[in-house]
Amino acid sequence: MSEAITRSATTSPDLLTSLEPLLREWLPRQRWFAGKGRPVTDFTLVAATELLPVTTQLGLYHLLVRAHQPALQGPGDCYQLLIGAREALPPRLAPARIGHVDRGPLTGRTVYDALYDARPAEVLLEAMRTRARIGALRFDRDGDGSGGGDDKGAAGGDGEGEIPAGLVARLVTAEQSNSSIVYGDTFILKLLRRVMPGVNPDLELPLALAREGCPRVPAPVAWIHTDADGTTDPSTETNAEDSYVLGVLQPFVRGAADGWELALRELAKGEDFSAEARALGRATAEVHLALARALPTVTLGHAQLRPLVDGMIERLEAAVQAVPALHPYAPGLRSAYEALADLAAEGRTWTAQRIHGDLHLGQCLRSPSGEWSLIDFEGEPSKPLAERRLSQPPARDIAGMLRSFDYAAHSLHPRLPGWAAVCRAAYCAGYAEITGLDPRTDPVLLRAYETDKAVYEVVYEARHRPDWLPVPMSAVQRLAAPG
């Protein structure tokens, strides 16, 4: 096992002051900025770490900054930034430009989003390879005592030689709520942009699944987090409220096809997707069973289920106010939730456990060998971490995937009649092959969760993609119908 490299990292107290005018303009334009539509009025520096001294040709800073906005409750969102500083920006980095600094320690330099630049990205990989400690930044790997466990199959054992030096980095340019870097088609680093203190399920759940020996989720190889005192394990509850998980490095599934893109491709060719849907159902079931073995489960009776139903009803009422087109369907949609509460009142119980939390076709990868993997266990990024980590019935994940098949079917014009229904049935059948339980045998539970998902989709599409609104509205019409 290689020794961790530790060094202090100091930054000028004037750094944020010099960057603030530029960040005020640049940050709201980023795809991953959550506070769209409201200006940034102020910044607070949460942490700053110098990764490469500015005296060299390239200066590199890691920042955690909190953006304050009017009419935003709470302290403001915290964002992870990797800021590069150069005397002159080469043309290839023009899309990454933040601006020219005219004050403070970086006066005369141009700053930019350093993730677009291979050299800074390689600095991060080298830090993970050597288990570096730089200021409050920790670059850890499983099996080194920081994440627990020493199973080589889980995340590499002692990891000696597991991350080779010199892998070439490239930024994944597809727009998303975070940023990803691929290293030599060997690893992919997901860097969280909007970060929160606490245990992040995007690290917690893949680690738990890896230690359980589940092959359906790429096992974390390394991760980046902050830690003021050197004792925090960001994958457990130990002092995690003081730690931010910043990034997770996992194996890159070379040649993998994104489930959403694959489904659209097959749709466009008029090809049957039911075999893939069945295999995806089996993969989902394997992940659910492994999570139930690895982490505690709970029983939901009437007392536990009523708050879940009340939450669904509150979301429906808010949605009806936001999207008046929902109003005629509100009674029928509410009946889906009340039917579930009625079953609980009659003594029915369900098992809740940790789940993916935001499952859809885009969160699945099929390898060239035909094996499916599930990725991105972050949950819904807009929700607090504590809410994302709650135990839920697996039906919530299943409902999300069923809705995803509907979305895929509606993306093709003219639509293939029955395509989504065939995929939905195949997915549930595949799930039953592994668990012995077909989700369709609990129609009340499945309808409630699918309704909750469709209501969420209506609000999202009305606000962001009005042209897509007919997709969830067609589901609303079906789910609101009696019987």
N, C-alpha and C positions, 0 to 999 in steps of 0.2 A: 504494500500500500504506500503510495507516495505521500509525502508530508504536505500539509496545507501550506500555501504561501500566504503570509500575513504581512500587511503593511498599512500604515496609517495613510489617510488621504484628507488633506485640508483644502478648503476652497475659500476664496475671498468672500467676506460678508456682503460685498457690493455686487456679487455675481447676478443675483436675481434682479436687483435694481437695474442693472445694465440691460438685461434681457427682457424685462417686463413690457416695454412698449412694443417690441417685436412679437412677443408671445400673445399679446392682447389681440393682435390682428391675425396671427397665424393659427393659433389653437382652435378657434371656433370653426375654421374651414376644414378641419380634419374629419375624415369619415367616422373615426372612433370617438369624437367629442360628443358627450351625452347631452350637453346643455344647449342644443340647437335653438335658435330663435331668441336668445337672450344675450346681451352683451356681457363680457367679462369686465367687472369693475375693479378687481384687485386680485393679487396673488399672495399666497403664503408659502414660504419654503418649508417643506416637511423634512427633506434631507437632500444633501448635495455631496457627491463624491467625485473627486478628480481621478479619472482612469488613465489618462495620458496627459502629462504636463503640457501647458500651453506654450512652453518655451520651444517645443519641437515643432516640426512643420504642421503636424496635426494635433490639436488639443481635443480632449474628449471628456465630457462631463455626464454623469448620471444624476438626474434630478427627479425628485418627487415634489410636485407642486400642487397646491390646492387652489382651484379657481373659484372665485366668489362671484356670484351673479345675483341681480335683483330678483326679488320674489321667489328665491330658492330657499326652502327650509333646510335647516341644518348648517353644518360648517362649510359646505361646498365639496365638490368632487375632487378627488386626488388623482393626478395623472402621472404616469411614468414617462419620462423623456430622456432620450439619449442625444445629447447635443454635441455636434462636432464644430470645431472652429478652425478655419483656414485663412491664410492671407488672401488667397484667391480661390474661387470655386471653379473646378473644371467643368466644362459643358455637360458632362455625363451626370453631374450632380445638381444641375439646374432645377429639376422638379422637387428637390429636397430643400431648396433654399428657404430659410426663415427670414434673414435680413442682414444688413450691415450694422455692426455695433459702433456707436460713436461716443460711448462713455464707459467708465469702469475698467475692469481688468482685461476685457477683450477688445478694447478700443482698436479700431482699424481692421478688425477681422470680420469675416463673413461666417455666420453660424447657420447650421443646417441640421435636418433630421438625419443623424448619423447612421440609422439603420439602412439607408440607401447605399451606404459605402461599405465595401467588403472589409476594409482594414478594421474599422471599429467593431463590426460584427464578429470578426475573428478574435478580437480582444476578449469578447464575452466567452467564446468557446474555449480559449486558452485558460481563462479564469476558472471555468467549470472543470476542465481537464486537470488542473493543478489544485483544485479545491481551495481557491484563493479566498482570503479574508481581506477586504479592502475597505477601511473605515467600517461603517455599519453594514456593508454589503457582504452577504455570505453566498458562496458558490458551493453547493453541497451535492453529494451523491449517496445513493443508498449503499449500505454496507460499511459506511465510514463512521458510524456511531451517531450520525445526526438525524437519520430518518428511521432508525430501527431496522432490524432484520438483517440477515446475512446470507439469504438464499440467492445463489448466483442466478437462478432462473427468475427471481423476482425483479431484480434491477441490477444485476451484474456482480454481486459479491463484492470483492475488494476493489473491483473496477480497474486494476492495474492494466494499462494498455488498452482499456476499453474505448476510450476516446482518443483516436490518433491525432497527432499534431498536423497542422498544415491543411486541413480540409477547407476548400474554397467556399465562401459564403455567397448566397444570393437571396435577396428579399423576395418574398411572395407578393406579387403586385396586385392580386385580386383584392378588391375592397372588402373589409371586414371590420368587426368591432375590436379586434386586437391586431397585432403584427406578428408575422411568422418569417423565420429565416431558415433556409435549407442549407445544410453543410454537406457538400460533396455527395448528394443523394444518399447520405448515410443517416443523418439526423435532421430533425426539424425542431427548432426552438420557437415555442409560442410565448411571446412577450405580452403580458396583460397591460393594457393601456390605462384603463380606469381601474384603480386598485383600492382595496379596502383592507383594513387590518383584520386578522382572524384566520381561521382555518379555511383554506380555499378548496372546494371540492374538486377543482381541476387538477390538483395534486393529490389530495386525500384519497379520492376514489380510485384513480389508476394505480396508486401505490397499494391500496388494499387489494385490488383485483390481481395485481402482479404477484403479491405474496400468497394469494389464494391459488395461483397457477392458472388463471384464466387467460387463454391465448387470444381472446377477442378484443383486447385493448392493448395498444402498444405500451410497454412498461416504461415508466420514467427512468431515464438514465441519470439525469442531474436536474437541479433546480436552483433558482436564484431567489433569495429573500433577504429582508432586512432583519437585523437582530442587534439590539443595543448592548446586550450583556453576554452574548455568546452562548446562551443556554437554551434558546428557543428551538423547539422542533415544530416547523410550520405545518406538518401533516397530522399533528395531534393537538389536544387542548392545552398543552403545557405552555403557559405564557403567550399563547398565540395571539391574544388580543393586542400585543405590542409588536407584532411582526406582520409585514406585508409580503405575501407571495407575489413575485414579480415575473417569473418565467419558468417554464417546464420544458426540458429537452427530452425528446422521445425518438425512437427509431423512425426513420422515414420509410414509408411503404412505397418502394420504388415501383412505378408503373401502375399505381392504384387508380381506380376510377371512382370519382365522387358519385355517391348514390343518386343524387338529384340529376346530375348531368347524364349519368348512365340511363336513368329512367326516361329522360327526355329524348335521348338518342334512340332508344328502343321504340318509344312512342312514334317518333318521326318516321321510322321505318315500318311502322305497323306491326312490330314484333311483340310476341307474348312476353310479359315480364313476370309471370306468376312463379316460375321456378326461382328467380332471384328473390321475389318477395317471400317465398317460403323459406329460403335459406336465411334471409334477413330476420325472419321471425325466430328461427332456431338460434341465431347469434344473439338476438335480444334476450331470449330466454336463458341462454347460458350466462350472460352478464347478470341478469336478475338473480339467478340461483347463486352465483358466486358472491354477489353483494350480500345476499341473505345469510350466507355462511360466514362472511368476513366481518360483518357489522351487525349490531343488535337490530332485532325486529320488535314491533309492538303490535298489540291487538287493538283494533278500533271497534269499540261498541258505540252505543247511542251517545254517551257523554263525550267521547272523543270525536265522533263523526259530526255532531251538530255544529261545532265551530267551523269545520270544513265546508259544510253545506251553507252556513250563514255567509261565509266568505264568497262562495259562488254567487249567492243571491245579491250580495252587495256589489260585486263586479257587474252583474247583469243590470242592476238598477243604474249604476253609473254609466254603463254602456248605452242604455236607452236614452239617457239624457244627452250623451255625446253624439249619438247617431239615431235620429228620430225614425229612420227606416226600420229600426228594430221594434218599435212600439207595438205593432200588431201581433208580433210573435212572442212578446214578453210572457203572457200567461202560460203558453205552451212550453216555453223554455224553462220557466220557473217550475213547472210540473216535473221536469226531468230531475231537478234537485230535490224537490219535496218527496218524490217517489223513493229516492235513496234514503232520506231521513225517515220515511215511514218504515222501510225495511229494518233500519237500525232500531226503531222504537219497538218493533215486533221481536227483537232479540237477535237479529242477524249480526254477525261480526265479520270483520275483514282483517287481513294481515297487512301492515304497512312496513316499509323498509326503505333503505336508501336506494334511489333510482337515478337514472341519467338526469332527468329534470327538464330537458329541452330537446327531446328526441324527434328527429325528422330525417328525411333522406339525405340532406346535406351534411348530417353528422355521421355519415357512414361511408366507409371506404371498402371497395372490393379489390383484392389483390389480383395480379395476373393469374394466379392459381385458382381463383374463384372463391377464396375465403373472404368473409366479411369481417370488418373491424368497426367498433364504435369509438368515436373520438369526441373531444370537446365536452368534458364533464363539468364545465363552468356553471351550468344552469342558466336561467334567465338573468343576464347581466344587470338588468334594472332593479332586481330584487336584492334586499340585504342578504349578506352571507348566511345569517342565522336562519332565514326563511328558506334559502336554497338547500340547507342541510337538514331540513325536516324529513322525517320518514313519511312516505306516501304510498298508497297502493300502486303496484306496478301498472295498473290500468291507466294511470296518467301518462306514462311513457307510450303505452300501446295506442292510446287515443291520439297522441301527437303524431305517431307514424301513420295512422289511418287518415288523419287530416292531410298529411303530406302526399299520400297517394291521390287524394282528391285534387290537390293543388297541381300535381303533375298532369293529371288528366285534363284539367281545364286550360293548361298552357298550350295545348295543340288545337288548331282550328283547321278544318272541322274536327270536333272531338270524336274519339273512338268510343262508341256506346259500350258501357259495361266494363271498360278497362279498369277503372278504379275499384269497382265491386269485386272483380276477379282477384286483383292484387290484395285487397283487404282480406278476402277469404283465405287466400294462400298464406298471407302473413300470419293470421291467427292459427291456421292449421299447423304451420311450422312451429309456432310458439308452443302449441299443445304437444307436438312430438317430443319436446324436451322436458316440459314441466308436467305433462299429463293433464293439464287444465287448459281448456280452450277459453279464451277471454269472452267469446260470444255466449258462453253458458251463464254469464253474469251480466245480462243485458242492461239492467238498471244502473249498475256501477259504471259500465262502459259508456252508456248514453250520457250520464251526468258529466263525466270527464271530457267526452267529446264535445258536449254542449259548451262547457266552460272554455275549451280551447277555441271553438268557433266564435264565441262571443268576443274573446280577446282579439281574434283575427279581424273581426268586423271593425273594431275600434282602430286597430293598427292600419288597416287598408284605407279607412275613411280619412285618416290623418296624413298618411304618407304615400299611398298608391291607390288613388280612387278608381283607376281602371281595373284593379284587381278585386274591388268590393263584391262583384257578383259571385266570386268563388265562395267566400264564407257565407254569403247570404243564401246561396243555394243549399248549403248545409243547414243553415238556420231553419229554412222552410221544412226540410226533412225532419230535423230533430224536434221541432215544435209540434209536429203532427201527433195527434193522440194515437196511442197504441203502437 
